[in-house]
Amino acid sequence: MKGPLFYSKILLFGEYGIIKDSKGLAIPYNFYNGALKIEENPSDDAIASNGHLARFVIYLKNLQTEQPELVSFDIDQMQEDVAAGMYFDSSIPQGYGVGSSGALVAAIYDKYAVDKITVLENLTREKLLNLKQIFGGMESFFHGKSSGLDPLNSYLSLPILINSKDHIEAAGIPSQAQTGTGAVFLLDSGIVGETAPMVNIFMESMKQDGFRAMLKDQFVKHTDACVDDFLKGDVKSLFGNVKQLSKVVLSNFKPMIPAKFHDLWKQGIDTNDYYLKLCGSGGGGYMLGFTEDLEKAQHALKGHKLEVVYTF
């Protein structure tokens, strides 16, 4: 058995802010993917994945018992397939902020949800919010609490614009320039991150008046402006706002930036060669970089692993 592929995602803008109703923009990233499989001679990784799936099935069984109005699954078939050795064969790095658990959740929903909402139907705002809620409930197994956005992006394989908690929509993004020098890239920290501890730090910080004011007056303001600029293709304004966002994050989200990258982060702001921001919850994994001159950024970040995900 081999199921359809589900892709990784990149939250270009909106990490943490969307918890407090900022805008956000997530795009599929087809470089990594995963699929449900059954093989006669599974590897050690496949056997480990199968064990995770067995625990996930128990969680989903409880979820549909506790919230029957939310979603229901063909649990018997799922249990039968897991007993036969089904696993999630994935190239998506875990703990890197590119949606590894989201792709798994999308694959399970696609295969086992009863009366599922499909990507082929007219995806009204109501249906998108319903899907996001279902995926949030499912993915909470992995992170304690999930917005459901990562699985939604992976399931639909479309850019998703988050206007607010209750207003999301599929979005078109400007075509990439094949000959441009500007780029968005992933910078590998070489460290695996964990979402739950980072979110806990953020929620603790939100108890402080000063942090809440910074989030509203600076972080959300620049995040919203970046989303608007990116969708309009206003590259000049985008880089101005990304620089401001990079400064705000370095000053106020230091626990989410691996310590050995603090100087490199500041160097980008000081030289204008590149600007870094968080990719997902931070704490390790990938960081996102924006540069108007990719060659210059590659030279400045020599010795680090970069992956280009979008060109201007």
BAFI-3210 file (N, C-alpha, C; in Angstrom, 3 decimals, decimal comma, padded with zeros to 6 digits):
// residues 312
n [1|2|3|4|5|6|7|8|9|10|11|12|13|14|15|16|17|18|19|20|21|22|23|24|25|26|27|28|29|30|31|32|33|34|35|36|37|38|39|40|41|42|43|44|45|46|47|48|49|50|51|52|53|54|55|56|57|58|59|60|61|62|63|64|65|66|67|68|69|70|71|72|73|74|75|76|77|78|79|80|81|82|83|84|85|86|87|88|89|90|91|92|93|94|95|96|97|98|99|100|101|102|103|104|105|106|107|108|109|110|111|112|113|114|115|116|117|118|119|120|121|122|123|124|125|126|127|128|129|130|131|132|133|134|135|136|137|138|139|140|141|142|143|144|145|146|147|148|149|150|151|152|153|154|155|156|157|158|159|160|161|162|163|164|165|166|167|168|169|170|171|172|173|174|175|176|177|178|179|180|181|182|183|184|185|186|187|188|189|190|191|192|193|194|195|196|197|198|199|200|201|202|203|204|205|206|207|208|209|210|211|212|213|214|215|216|217|218|219|220|221|222|223|224|225|226|227|228|229|230|231|232|233|234|235|236|237|238|239|240|241|242|243|244|245|246|247|248|249|250|251|252|253|254|255|256|257|258|259|260|261|262|263|264|265|266|267|268|269|270|271|272|273|274|275|276|277|278|279|280|281|282|283|284|285|286|287|288|289|290|291|292|293|294|295|296|297|298|299|300|301|302|303|304|305|306|307|308|309|310|311|312]
n.u [000,831|000,496|-000,024|-001,365|000,852|001,775|002,622|005,340|005,214|005,609|005,433|005,338|004,879|003,574|003,960|003,369|002,061|-000,414|-001,749|-002,674|-004,353|-003,035|-002,221|-001,418|000,630|000,854|002,647|002,714|005,488|007,181|009,466|009,875|008,127|005,518|004,038|001,511|002,306|002,590|004,841|006,501|008,964|009,781|011,799|013,850|013,128|010,594|009,245|009,323|007,783|005,349|004,712|004,230|001,987|000,157|-000,324|-001,420|-003,806|-005,288|-005,601|-007,148|-009,434|-010,445|-010,841|-012,942|-014,925|-015,233|-015,772|-018,008|-019,325|-017,395|-015,552|-015,381|-013,941|-012,930|-012,257|-011,879|-010,765|-008,447|-007,102|-006,733|-004,994|-002,797|-002,074|-001,193|001,178|001,349|002,943|004,296|005,897|008,282|010,012|010,168|011,772|011,748|010,793|011,658|010,058|008,614|006,299|006,000|004,351|001,947|001,638|001,353|-001,041|-002,797|-002,652|-003,752|-006,368|-007,287|-007,355|-008,942|-011,084|-014,589|-017,171|-015,594|-014,326|-013,489|-010,711|-011,672|-014,117|-016,201|-014,537|-015,695|-015,579|-016,612|-016,269|-013,473|-012,786|-013,978|-012,466|-009,965|-010,461|-010,970|-008,465|-006,889|-007,752|-006,918|-004,097|-003,280|-002,479|000,227|001,439|000,290|-001,276|-002,822|-003,114|-004,117|-003,408|-001,093|-001,651|-003,855|-002,766|-001,078|-002,929|-004,561|-002,681|-002,231|-001,488|-002,238|-004,037|-004,187|-006,423|-007,530|-008,366|-010,875|-011,146|-010,048|-008,499|-007,982|-005,174|-003,738|-000,379|002,250|003,862|007,032|010,122|012,225|014,727|015,505|017,389|016,745|015,624|013,810|014,874|015,660|017,399|019,485|019,595|020,763|019,876|017,436|014,179|011,586|008,130|006,161|007,517|008,430|006,086|004,995|006,797|006,199|003,486|003,759|005,242|003,287|001,816|002,875|002,547|004,137|005,204|002,905|002,071|004,206|003,864|001,438|001,818|004,174|005,170|002,871|002,007|004,157|004,229|001,692|001,995|004,073|002,804|000,839|002,497|003,920|001,897|001,048|003,247|005,060|008,102|010,104|008,929|008,373|010,916|011,713|009,859|010,335|012,884|012,362|010,733|012,559|014,307|012,595|012,007|014,551|015,039|012,974|012,253|014,274|014,692|013,659|015,450|018,244|021,169|023,711|023,169|022,524|024,368|024,776|022,261|021,968|024,036|023,045|021,019|022,532|024,223|022,526|022,592|021,045|017,970|016,794|014,170|011,816|010,936|008,123|007,737|010,288|013,349|015,127|015,665|014,667|015,453|013,987|015,157|015,497|016,530|017,843|019,847|020,974|023,494|025,209|024,171|024,635|027,390|027,890|026,816|028,384|029,352|027,112|024,015|021,869|018,600|016,890|013,646|011,898|011,930|012,614]
n.v [-001,195|002,229|005,522|008,796|011,670|014,029|017,352|019,335|022,495|026,080|028,623|031,689|034,202|035,217|033,559|032,977|035,545|034,976|033,701|035,745|037,036|038,271|038,820|036,102|034,048|031,128|028,761|025,934|023,648|021,970|020,482|018,663|015,700|013,342|010,043|007,578|004,187|000,612|-001,970|-005,050|-005,682|-003,832|-000,958|000,010|002,627|002,710|000,884|002,203|004,465|003,223|002,442|004,965|005,659|003,782|004,712|007,154|006,406|005,502|007,906|009,320|007,799|008,305|011,040|011,221|010,056|011,817|014,191|013,903|015,449|016,804|015,245|012,048|008,768|005,936|003,837|001,081|000,179|001,683|000,678|-001,921|-001,533|-000,390|-002,514|-004,149|-003,051|-000,421|002,709|006,085|007,287|009,554|012,454|014,802|016,911|016,456|018,630|020,977|023,016|022,904|021,516|018,651|016,952|017,954|017,116|014,377|014,293|015,317|013,265|011,088|012,032|012,295|009,636|008,219|009,681|010,009|011,032|013,151|016,485|017,409|018,331|018,923|020,107|023,107|025,294|026,869|029,634|028,750|025,948|025,792|026,787|024,830|022,569|023,427|023,473|020,755|019,663|020,968|019,756|017,116|017,380|018,260|016,140|015,919|018,381|019,384|021,751|022,931|025,030|024,006|024,828|023,967|021,219|021,862|023,390|021,474|019,538|020,841|021,816|024,407|027,958|029,621|032,254|033,926|035,932|036,524|034,867|033,771|034,069|032,804|032,045|030,564|031,589|033,510|033,765|035,997|035,157|033,478|035,163|034,218|035,148|036,879|038,469|038,453|036,611|034,199|032,195|029,099|028,724|026,495|025,605|023,473|022,338|020,494|021,604|022,167|022,496|022,883|023,808|026,324|027,693|027,791|029,551|031,845|032,247|032,722|035,096|036,730|037,453|039,734|043,247|044,963|043,259|042,428|044,860|045,427|043,328|043,915|046,585|046,536|043,891|042,562|044,607|044,936|042,353|042,100|044,069|042,953|040,676|041,887|043,325|041,211|039,770|041,685|041,967|043,966|044,517|046,275|047,686|045,445|044,468|046,554|046,298|043,657|043,917|045,535|043,761|041,707|042,988|043,468|040,859|039,883|041,461|040,788|038,093|036,394|033,847|032,101|032,002|030,216|030,473|030,684|031,908|034,525|036,671|036,416|036,943|039,661|040,694|040,511|042,446|044,751|044,908|044,767|042,662|040,426|039,409|037,892|035,773|034,098|030,690|029,131|027,963|028,321|028,051|026,311|024,113|025,287|028,690|031,556|033,323|036,481|038,059|040,621|040,144|037,286|036,032|037,610|037,167|034,419|034,417|035,887|034,157|031,962|028,590|027,835|026,026|026,632|026,786|027,643|028,928|030,576|032,957|036,365]
n.w [000,000|-000,808|-000,003|-001,094|-001,614|000,897|001,582|003,034|004,825|004,840|007,126|006,214|007,344|010,524|012,742|016,167|016,246|015,035|017,010|018,458|016,716|014,517|011,015|008,785|006,642|004,920|003,003|000,738|000,748|-001,433|-001,426|000,587|001,643|002,616|003,024|003,697|004,226|003,625|004,054|003,233|004,408|006,758|007,721|010,591|011,245|010,099|011,677|014,130|013,488|013,007|015,603|016,767|015,284|016,216|018,792|018,136|016,922|019,108|020,448|018,543|018,525|021,083|020,755|018,863|020,357|022,476|021,143|019,136|017,292|015,972|014,337|012,689|012,371|010,327|012,375|012,787|010,348|010,357|012,593|011,718|009,545|010,827|012,448|010,459|009,911|008,946|008,253|008,449|005,838|005,541|004,357|005,619|007,829|011,358|014,045|012,891|012,094|009,722|009,386|009,901|011,509|010,708|008,042|008,409|009,897|007,952|006,060|007,450|007,970|005,352|004,499|006,355|007,495|008,017|005,839|004,792|004,148|000,982|-001,199|-003,616|-003,601|-003,379|-001,502|000,965|003,284|005,682|005,510|005,395|007,931|009,474|008,739|009,694|012,422|012,938|012,237|014,115|016,478|015,982|015,601|018,041|019,533|019,096|019,819|022,119|021,980|019,074|016,180|013,902|011,443|009,997|009,150|007,563|005,496|004,359|003,592|001,704|-000,033|-000,878|-000,906|002,133|003,440|006,435|007,839|010,263|013,366|012,759|010,077|007,320|004,197|000,944|-000,921|-003,608|-004,619|-005,694|-008,811|-008,983|-009,641|-012,166|-012,840|-010,905|-008,207|-005,577|-002,652|-000,633|001,981|003,696|006,704|008,194|011,526|012,670|014,953|016,676|017,250|019,756|019,879|021,976|024,485|023,597|022,955|025,486|026,769|025,343|026,070|028,791|028,695|027,657|029,820|030,754|030,782|029,196|027,211|025,908|024,839|023,122|021,326|020,096|019,116|017,657|016,732|015,577|013,933|012,046|011,031|009,792|007,832|006,310|005,238|003,633|001,833|000,611|-000,716|-002,491|-004,011|-003,532|-003,307|-002,381|-000,200|001,321|002,150|003,820|005,896|006,728|007,762|010,006|011,423|011,906|013,666|015,866|016,657|017,369|019,601|021,367|021,306|022,084|023,492|021,639|019,622|018,677|020,711|019,510|017,136|017,552|017,110|014,373|013,424|014,141|012,632|010,024|010,070|010,551|008,295|006,168|004,394|004,623|006,203|009,121|010,381|012,578|011,902|012,132|015,487|016,453|018,452|017,442|014,650|011,420|010,429|008,872|006,069|004,430|001,519|-000,614|-002,313|-003,210|-003,618|-002,114|000,442|000,667|000,707|003,047|004,884|004,784|005,209|006,512|006,133|003,514|002,064|-000,760|-001,051|-002,353|-004,978|-005,824]
ca.u [000,000|001,173|-001,026|-000,920|001,878|001,395|003,846|005,690|004,723|006,388|004,670|006,208|004,636|002,439|004,245|002,971|001,095|-001,762|-002,415|-003,308|-005,130|-002,328|-002,330|-000,408|000,650|001,550|002,724|003,240|006,901|007,116|010,779|009,729|006,776|005,339|002,885|001,251|002,751|002,788|005,860|006,716|010,168|009,945|013,047|013,685|012,362|009,191|008,671|009,116|006,645|004,157|004,395|003,613|000,640|-000,710|-000,742|-002,255|-005,135|-005,987|-005,969|-008,246|-010,633|-010,957|-011,284|-014,270|-015,892|-015,463|-016,314|-018,563|-019,783|-016,221|-015,060|-015,358|-013,019|-013,073|-011,245|-011,592|-009,832|-007,170|-006,451|-006,327|-003,819|-001,658|-001,668|-000,492|002,503|001,340|003,777|004,335|007,212|008,366|011,319|010,025|012,506|010,932|011,328|012,283|009,107|008,079|005,018|006,091|003,145|000,818|001,499|000,820|-002,458|-003,532|-002,708|-004,704|-007,715|-007,640|-007,603|-009,855|-012,211|-015,900|-017,781|-014,556|-014,383|-012,411|-010,111|-012,306|-015,371|-016,099|-014,067|-016,203|-014,921|-017,113|-015,624|-012,062|-012,710|-014,317|-011,268|-008,914|-010,831|-010,741|-007,020|-006,359|-008,039|-006,083|-002,660|-002,984|-001,797|001,676|001,979|-000,452|-002,313|-002,488|-004,068|-004,643|-003,023|-000,121|-002,324|-004,736|-001,907|-000,604|-004,087|-005,041|-001,538|-002,469|-001,155|-003,357|-003,946|-004,926|-006,754|-007,764|-008,690|-012,111|-011,218|-008,929|-008,888|-006,922|-004,655|-002,775|000,828|002,893|004,767|008,434|010,959|013,279|016,037|015,736|018,493|016,199|015,150|013,495|015,594|015,706|018,741|019,452|020,302|021,426|019,334|016,014|013,390|010,326|007,121|005,427|008,225|008,512|004,752|004,836|007,556|005,426|002,279|004,214|005,600|002,056|001,254|003,498|001,932|005,077|005,320|001,643|002,062|005,159|003,297|000,389|002,262|005,328|005,255|001,701|001,991|005,097|003,807|000,578|002,527|004,832|001,840|000,249|003,535|004,249|000,792|000,985|004,496|005,784|009,342|010,831|008,279|008,508|012,216|011,705|009,084|011,005|013,991|011,791|010,283|013,765|014,780|011,661|012,158|015,837|014,952|011,904|012,012|015,604|014,693|013,271|016,554|019,420|022,122|024,853|022,747|022,179|025,277|024,539|020,970|022,250|024,914|022,190|020,334|023,535|024,823|021,439|022,837|019,929|017,212|016,297|012,974|011,505|010,165|007,382|007,876|011,689|014,015|015,963|015,113|015,002|015,063|013,708|015,954|015,066|017,649|017,685|020,991|021,231|024,940|025,782|023,736|025,334|028,776|027,882|026,422|029,225|029,527|025,780|023,221|020,727|017,710|016,053|012,255|011,130|012,823|011,969]
ca.v [000,000|003,531|006,577|010,021|012,470|015,273|018,148|020,229|023,869|027,143|029,790|032,826|035,239|034,993|032,732|033,603|036,625|034,492|033,344|036,992|037,630|038,966|038,109|035,082|033,514|029,838|028,232|024,563|023,558|020,629|019,825|017,534|015,139|012,076|009,240|006,354|003,007|-000,698|-002,738|-006,391|-005,694|-002,444|-000,541|000,365|003,886|002,398|000,216|003,255|005,265|002,392|002,535|006,290|005,620|002,990|005,616|008,193|005,816|005,509|009,310|009,692|007,079|009,094|012,345|011,121|009,737|013,026|015,262|013,233|016,432|017,369|014,385|010,610|008,038|004,491|003,388|-000,351|000,046|002,273|-000,286|-003,070|-001,137|-000,218|-003,869|-004,729|-002,417|000,886|003,752|007,322|007,392|011,006|013,120|016,100|016,862|016,707|019,662|022,012|024,089|022,848|020,822|017,186|016,335|018,430|016,247|013,091|014,506|015,452|011,947|010,256|012,548|011,983|008,200|007,561|010,484|009,698|012,266|014,191|017,625|017,137|019,504|019,128|020,849|024,551|025,465|028,103|030,045|027,874|024,640|025,944|026,899|023,509|021,739|023,921|023,033|019,304|019,411|021,426|018,689|015,948|017,650|018,517|014,937|016,083|019,639|019,876|022,621|023,228|025,883|023,239|025,475|023,157|020,162|022,468|023,753|020,244|018,846|021,558|022,106|025,747|029,027|029,979|033,580|034,024|037,328|036,525|033,508|033,292|034,445|032,287|031,814|030,186|032,840|033,445|034,554|036,394|034,175|033,713|035,695|033,225|035,777|037,867|038,199|038,373|035,262|033,748|030,931|028,455|028,612|025,338|025,858|022,235|021,951|020,138|022,426|021,609|023,556|023,133|024,700|027,682|028,299|028,077|030,781|032,946|032,487|033,345|036,487|037,471|037,927|041,025|044,351|045,484|042,313|042,497|046,115|045,253|042,419|044,616|047,822|046,330|042,579|042,339|045,683|044,639|041,087|042,397|044,829|042,011|039,857|042,735|043,606|039,996|039,435|042,712|041,947|045,215|043,987|047,331|047,876|044,182|044,375|047,509|045,746|042,449|044,383|045,948|042,546|041,008|043,721|043,239|039,465|039,755|042,150|040,322|036,643|035,764|032,416|031,285|032,018|029,541|031,497|030,870|032,668|035,913|037,598|036,305|037,630|041,106|041,030|040,712|043,745|045,824|044,992|044,685|041,562|039,488|039,592|036,608|035,726|032,745|029,819|028,357|028,382|028,612|027,164|025,391|023,867|026,308|030,087|032,050|034,479|037,280|038,831|041,221|039,701|035,942|035,738|038,329|036,461|033,125|034,705|036,308|033,008|030,845|027,582|027,440|025,367|027,432|026,222|028,705|028,475|031,523|033,980|037,625]
ca.w [000,000|-000,752|-000,105|-001,775|-000,931|001,579|001,571|004,134|004,648|005,470|007,568|005,866|008,352|011,425|013,920|017,432|016,042|014,711|018,273|018,905|015,626|013,432|009,753|008,570|005,280|004,875|001,640|000,671|000,366|-002,019|-001,358|001,512|001,642|003,324|002,593|004,471|003,466|004,266|003,320|003,804|005,229|007,216|008,359|012,004|011,287|009,786|012,859|015,137|013,029|013,221|017,037|016,978|014,692|017,100|019,891|017,531|016,694|020,404|020,683|017,632|018,985|022,207|020,236|018,244|021,415|023,268|020,289|017,949|016,300|015,283|013,262|013,002|011,499|010,194|013,337|012,591|009,224|010,770|013,489|010,895|008,756|011,742|012,831|009,298|009,812|008,275|008,842|007,664|005,193|005,385|004,256|006,286|009,100|012,556|014,923|012,081|011,806|008,360|009,336|009,784|012,069|009,905|006,863|008,893|010,234|006,682|005,415|008,201|007,713|003,961|004,304|007,292|007,978|007,459|005,295|004,810|003,229|000,024|-001,837|-004,919|-003,495|-003,191|-000,124|001,547|004,531|006,748|005,375|005,769|009,401|009,997|008,554|010,603|013,772|012,990|012,231|015,400|017,444|015,680|015,767|019,455|020,031|018,966|020,362|023,268|021,417|017,680|015,460|012,773|010,184|009,240|008,391|006,548|004,364|003,733|003,001|000,520|-000,899|-001,422|000,042|002,998|004,066|007,694|008,120|011,702|013,804|012,150|008,668|006,549|002,811|000,015|-001,486|-004,708|-004,330|-006,954|-009,420|-008,665|-010,713|-012,451|-013,022|-009,852|-007,274|-004,224|-002,311|000,713|002,148|005,011|007,286|009,099|012,792|013,078|016,264|016,633|018,174|020,263|019,831|023,234|025,420|023,048|023,112|026,923|027,043|024,767|026,865|030,042|028,369|027,392|031,085|031,056|030,027|028,198|026,100|025,152|024,078|022,021|020,331|019,352|018,459|016,773|016,076|014,720|012,922|010,966|010,409|008,878|006,690|005,486|004,495|002,577|000,825|-000,136|-001,614|-003,548|-004,777|-003,282|-002,722|-001,665|001,097|002,060|002,828|004,919|007,012|007,236|008,599|011,292|012,106|012,349|014,854|016,975|017,109|018,065|020,898|022,257|021,217|022,136|023,837|020,488|018,657|019,260|021,151|018,599|015,960|017,912|016,420|012,926|013,221|014,207|011,500|008,850|010,218|010,456|006,954|005,168|003,449|004,800|007,447|009,601|011,215|013,019|011,006|013,131|016,886|016,780|019,406|016,671|013,328|010,428|010,484|007,526|005,680|003,280|001,005|-001,938|-003,112|-002,688|-003,609|-000,972|001,649|000,725|001,109|004,459|005,714|004,339|006,263|006,977|005,099|003,051|001,032|-001,331|-001,178|-003,178|-005,546|-006,239]
c.u [000,870|000,136|-000,495|000,092|001,262|002,675|004,077|005,133|005,719|005,429|005,574|006,105|003,500|002,728|004,002|001,907|-000,305|-002,492|-003,192|-003,890|-004,338|-002,656|-001,248|-000,483|001,498|001,524|003,199|004,711|007,133|008,439|010,724|008,299|006,735|004,094|002,744|001,621|002,678|003,810|006,095|007,906|010,475|011,314|012,786|012,867|010,875|008,510|008,394|007,903|005,337|003,721|003,729|002,167|-000,331|-001,210|-001,678|-003,681|-005,943|-006,476|-007,182|-009,551|-011,274|-011,529|-012,689|-015,341|-016,265|-016,109|-016,902|-019,036|-018,615|-015,807|-015,202|-014,514|-013,456|-011,978|-010,868|-010,570|-008,445|-006,396|-005,929|-005,049|-002,586|-001,138|-000,895|000,857|002,522|002,213|003,746|005,755|007,430|009,810|011,298|010,762|011,605|011,597|012,013|011,303|008,540|006,912|005,086|004,831|001,908|000,570|000,927|-000,672|-003,298|-003,695|-003,734|-006,146|-008,177|-008,037|-008,746|-011,043|-013,497|-016,557|-016,787|-014,858|-013,207|-011,892|-010,803|-013,572|-015,119|-015,756|-014,489|-015,425|-015,328|-016,427|-014,152|-011,905|-013,023|-013,115|-010,170|-009,183|-010,591|-009,244|-006,370|-006,553|-007,142|-004,617|-002,279|-002,313|-000,279|002,211|001,275|-001,577|-001,895|-003,554|-004,722|-004,193|-002,064|-000,795|-003,227|-003,935|-001,455|-001,745|-004,519|-003,945|-001,731|-001,929|-002,405|-003,087|-004,809|-005,170|-006,962|-008,127|-009,881|-012,231|-009,961|-009,412|-007,693|-006,467|-003,757|-001,563|001,508|003,819|006,207|009,177|012,120|014,666|016,365|016,879|017,992|015,655|014,676|014,194|015,449|017,154|018,679|020,262|021,088|020,929|017,865|015,262|012,157|009,319|006,567|006,206|008,301|007,166|004,503|005,571|006,768|004,211|002,622|004,542|004,357|001,367|001,817|002,900|002,841|005,186|004,065|001,591|003,014|004,552|002,285|000,953|003,418|005,241|004,092|001,655|002,913|004,745|002,698|001,072|003,311|003,890|001,254|001,259|003,815|003,153|000,679|002,216|005,295|007,084|010,076|010,247|008,425|009,832|012,342|010,984|009,709|012,169|013,479|011,351|011,475|014,325|013,904|011,832|013,467|015,771|014,011|011,642|013,328|015,569|014,345|014,365|017,746|020,538|023,241|024,475|022,399|023,050|025,028|023,252|021,216|023,102|024,097|021,507|021,325|024,059|023,777|021,678|021,691|019,212|016,642|015,023|012,731|010,747|009,406|007,726|009,309|012,260|014,954|015,325|015,572|014,680|014,787|014,570|015,356|016,270|017,310|018,798|021,456|022,729|025,618|025,427|024,481|026,778|028,838|027,575|027,202|029,446|028,210|024,975|021,978|019,915|016,808|014,634|011,411|012,101|012,015|012,535]
c.v [001,251|004,622|007,787|010,803|013,697|016,051|018,937|021,621|024,850|028,265|031,001|033,927|034,800|034,135|033,562|034,687|036,103|033,997|034,561|037,781|038,502|038,240|037,030|034,596|032,247|029,315|026,770|024,602|022,129|019,864|018,594|017,002|013,835|011,359|008,038|005,140|001,754|-001,452|-004,077|-006,429|-004,280|-002,190|-000,252|001,652|003,630|001,742|001,244|004,108|004,510|002,431|003,860|006,281|004,849|003,856|006,706|007,670|005,833|006,927|009,700|009,012|007,838|010,428|012,245|010,715|010,998|014,135|014,659|014,209|016,994|016,519|012,925|009,898|006,593|003,865|001,918|-000,553|000,575|001,283|-001,493|-002,750|-000,956|-001,591|-004,560|-004,052|-001,047|001,899|004,986|007,496|008,853|011,491|014,454|016,060|017,215|017,747|020,778|023,096|024,066|021,864|019,315|016,513|016,761|017,543|014,890|013,211|014,596|014,094|011,043|010,714|012,130|010,521|007,660|008,394|010,070|011,017|013,418|015,320|017,448|018,425|019,820|019,973|022,346|024,837|026,827|028,418|029,127|026,505|024,719|026,019|025,567|022,566|022,133|023,453|021,530|019,010|019,866|020,362|017,484|016,220|017,967|017,310|015,155|017,290|020,120|020,787|023,011|024,115|025,111|023,768|024,614|022,022|020,708|022,799|022,512|019,538|019,514|021,785|023,434|026,782|029,407|031,348|033,580|035,508|037,542|035,092|032,927|033,636|033,975|032,009|031,311|031,457|032,559|034,263|034,887|035,293|034,514|034,248|034,738|033,859|036,783|037,479|038,047|036,974|035,184|032,400|030,411|028,388|027,531|025,644|024,630|021,703|021,600|020,968|021,682|022,738|023,896|024,040|026,146|028,409|028,642|029,360|031,995|033,273|033,104|034,819|037,347|037,949|039,294|042,120|044,824|044,577|042,355|043,754|046,022|044,398|043,145|045,762|047,621|045,011|042,365|043,379|045,342|043,322|041,345|043,122|043,906|041,155|040,665|042,998|042,385|039,679|040,435|042,687|043,229|044,886|045,045|047,542|046,627|044,129|045,385|046,945|044,479|042,848|044,794|044,734|041,783|041,655|043,415|041,832|039,296|040,378|041,453|038,819|035,868|034,281|031,518|031,240|031,295|030,547|031,739|031,634|034,122|036,914|037,605|037,046|039,140|041,556|041,304|042,070|044,888|046,015|045,091|043,584|040,559|039,847|038,231|036,782|034,282|031,999|028,873|028,869|028,699|027,627|026,183|025,191|024,917|027,704|030,511|033,270|035,163|038,089|039,424|040,768|038,349|035,626|036,376|037,612|035,135|033,324|035,046|035,137|031,747|029,868|027,123|026,879|026,209|026,649|027,337|028,168|029,390|032,566|035,190|038,082]
c.w [000,000|-000,985|-000,863|-000,939|-000,271|001,879|002,859|003,850|005,274|005,852|007,337|006,914|009,267|012,632|015,184|017,227|015,784|015,951|018,776|017,733|014,661|012,129|009,691|007,134|005,276|003,441|001,681|000,250|-000,106|-001,973|-000,456|001,435|002,431|002,825|003,525|003,622|004,314|003,418|004,019|004,754|005,723|007,872|009,837|012,145|011,043|010,990|013,969|014,772|013,259|014,694|017,379|016,458|015,592|018,262|019,360|017,313|017,998|020,720|019,816|018,023|020,149|021,728|019,657|019,258|022,193|022,445|019,005|016,876|015,479|014,094|013,679|011,948|011,353|011,066|013,115|011,472|009,598|011,650|012,699|010,116|009,643|012,198|011,707|009,062|009,149|009,024|007,940|007,135|004,804|005,273|005,005|007,625|010,282|013,440|014,172|011,637|010,406|008,237|009,204|010,338|011,276|008,694|007,263|009,212|008,955|006,012|006,116|007,948|006,316|003,801|005,162|007,776|007,265|007,038|005,276|003,820|002,273|-000,600|-003,153|-004,827|-003,291|-001,726|000,409|002,821|005,683|006,710|005,780|007,284|010,061|009,902|009,542|012,033|013,948|013,103|013,542|016,474|017,232|016,020|017,216|020,117|020,054|019,739|021,629|022,823|020,003|017,064|014,326|011,425|009,348|008,474|007,293|005,294|003,607|002,994|001,695|-000,504|-001,635|-000,433|000,842|003,616|005,320|007,948|009,612|012,083|013,046|010,674|007,951|005,135|002,003|-000,690|-002,682|-004,314|-005,647|-007,492|-009,075|-009,887|-010,939|-012,528|-011,917|-008,928|-005,843|-003,934|-000,869|000,865|003,570|005,458|008,366|010,360|013,247|014,417|016,089|017,671|018,665|020,388|021,221|024,210|024,925|023,217|024,584|027,309|026,545|025,637|028,219|029,803|028,176|028,670|031,471|030,164|028,890|026,985|025,240|024,287|022,889|020,914|019,453|018,503|017,486|015,996|015,103|013,600|011,743|010,266|009,391|007,629|005,751|004,631|003,340|001,463|-000,037|-001,146|-002,769|-004,446|-004,625|-002,534|-001,896|-000,269|001,963|002,825|003,971|006,135|007,590|008,141|009,984|012,109|012,680|013,625|016,071|017,539|017,882|019,464|021,875|022,248|021,311|022,530|022,659|019,423|019,294|019,518|020,157|017,328|016,290|017,155|014,912|012,545|013,157|013,021|010,235|008,892|010,005|009,029|005,848|004,131|003,477|006,091|007,857|010,421|011,637|011,927|011,917|014,524|017,284|017,786|018,739|015,311|012,329|010,941|009,047|007,253|004,469|002,808|-000,361|-002,867|-002,561|-002,606|-002,405|000,338|001,795|001,176|002,604|005,390|005,334|005,509|006,853|005,806|004,771|002,019|000,529|-001,528|-002,064|-003,709|-006,004|-007,568]
res [m|k|g|p|l|f|y|s|k|i|l|l|f|g|e|y|g|i|i|k|d|s|k|g|l|a|i|p|y|n|f|y|n|g|a|l|k|i|e|e|n|p|s|d|d|a|i|a|s|n|g|h|l|a|r|f|v|i|y|l|k|n|l|q|t|e|q|p|e|l|v|s|f|d|i|d|q|m|q|e|d|v|a|a|g|m|y|f|d|s|s|i|p|q|g|y|g|v|g|s|s|g|a|l|v|a|a|i|y|d|k|y|a|v|d|k|i|t|v|l|e|n|l|t|r|e|k|l|l|n|l|k|q|i|f|g|g|m|e|s|f|f|h|g|k|s|s|g|l|d|p|l|n|s|y|l|s|l|p|i|l|i|n|s|k|d|h|i|e|a|a|g|i|p|s|q|a|q|t|g|t|g|a|v|f|l|l|d|s|g|i|v|g|e|t|a|p|m|v|n|i|f|m|e|s|m|k|q|d|g|f|r|a|m|l|k|d|q|f|v|k|h|t|d|a|c|v|d|d|f|l|k|g|d|v|k|s|l|f|g|n|v|k|q|l|s|k|v|v|l|s|n|f|k|p|m|i|p|a|k|f|h|d|l|w|k|q|g|i|d|t|n|d|y|y|l|k|l|c|g|s|g|g|g|g|y|m|l|g|f|t|e|d|l|e|k|a|q|h|a|l|k|g|h|k|l|e|v|v|y|t|f]
***
